[in-house]
Amino acid sequence: MNASPNPIEQSFELAASRCTDLTPHVYQRLFEQHPETRAMFRTQGSELVKGSMLALTIEAILDFAGDRRGQFRLIACEVASHDGYGTPRELFIAFFAVIRDTLRDLLRDEWSEDIAQAWDRLLIEIDAFAGVPA
């Protein structure tokens, strides 16, 4: 398999070679960094919700960092949706940094300067995009 030239895609590809499911890693970090989020997930069935939410977020990230064919629009839609749930915008945006930090920890020495810079730019762009009313 050839590595993607897109550093964001590359970070997910490398993580997939090390970990079959990012979900428990991402949510463990989310709950550690933002304990208030634990109460946002019901106990029964929350694993499916977490997995689905993360999968949709990853699809949106990859589209946002790539060709922007449409999935990236989910970000703006979910900002509004989560606002309806009472989730602060800053907390919603923090989820993307949690994903980045989880990938960085998984990749360790494979986390390159190109990947780091691409993620830094991406998080700035997502923050700006998510601040625009849908």
N, C-alpha and C positions, 0 to 999 in steps of 0.2 A: 504494500500500500504506500503510495506517495503522500508525503506530508503536504498539507495545504500551504500555499504561500501566504494565506491570511493568518496572522499571528493569533487572532482570537480563535479561529477554527482550529488552528494548530494546538492551542492550549487544551481545547476540549478533546481533540484526538489523542493527545498524549495522556490526558487524564483517563480516557476510556481504556487505554492499554494497561493502566495501573489499577483501575477501580471499575467494577461492573455497575455500581449504583452510587451516584453522588448524593442522593437524597439524605441518607442518615448523616453524612459528613456536613452537608450544608446546613441542615436544621440543627444539628448539635452546636455548630458555631453561631447560628442565628440566636438560639436560645441562651447561649453563654454571653454573647455580646448585647443582646436585647431581651432580657428575661421577661419583659412584659408581653412578648410575642407568644409565649407558651400558652397563655390563656386564650389566644385568638383561634386556637385549633381545638375542636371538640375531641373528646377522647376516642369515641368509637368511629372508625372509618377515617381517622385523620391521616393515616399513612398513605391511603390512596389519594387524598386531597393534596398532601405534600408532594407526592410523586408527580401528580398531574400538573400542579402549579409549577414545579421546577422544570418539567419537560416543556411546558408552554413558554416559560421564561427563557430557557435555553434556545428554543426555536426563534423567539423574538430577538434575542441577543445576536444570534448567528445571522439573521436577516438584516438587522440594524448594522452590523459590522461588515455585511457583504453587499448583496445586490439591492436590498430594500425592495423586495417584490410584494410586500404586503404584511407579512407576519409581524413586522416591527411595530405596526400600528396598534398591536395589542398593548404595548406599553402605555400609550396615552389612554386607551380604553380602561385599562386596569387601574391607572391613577384615579380616574373618576369613580370606578367601582369601589376601590379600597377607601376612597374618601367617604363614600356612603356607609362603609363599615366602621368609620371612625378611625381609620389608620392614617396617622400623619404622613404627609408626603415625604418627609425626610426619612421616615422609617421604611416606606415603600422603596425609596431610592437606595437605602442602605442594603437592601437585599442583594442588589447587583454587586456591591463591594464584598458582601459575604461570599458570594459565588466566586468572585475573583480570588479572594484570600484562600478559599478552600482549594481552588485549583493550584495556586502558588505553593501551598503546603504539600499537596500531592506530588507536584512535579519536582520539587526541591531543586536539584542541580540542572534540570532541564528547563527551568523557568528562566528564559533568556531576557536580555535587555530589550529586544524587539517586542517580546510578548508583554513585558512590563509596561513599556511605553504605549503599546496599542491599547492595553486595558486602561491605562490612565486617561488616554484620549477618549476612549469609549465611555467611561464613566462620566466625564465632563459633558460629552455630547448627549448622553441619556438624561442627565440632570437637566440640561437646557431643553431638550425635547419634551420631557415630562412636565416641565413648567408651563408649557404652552397649553391653554385651554383647548379641549377637544371640540 
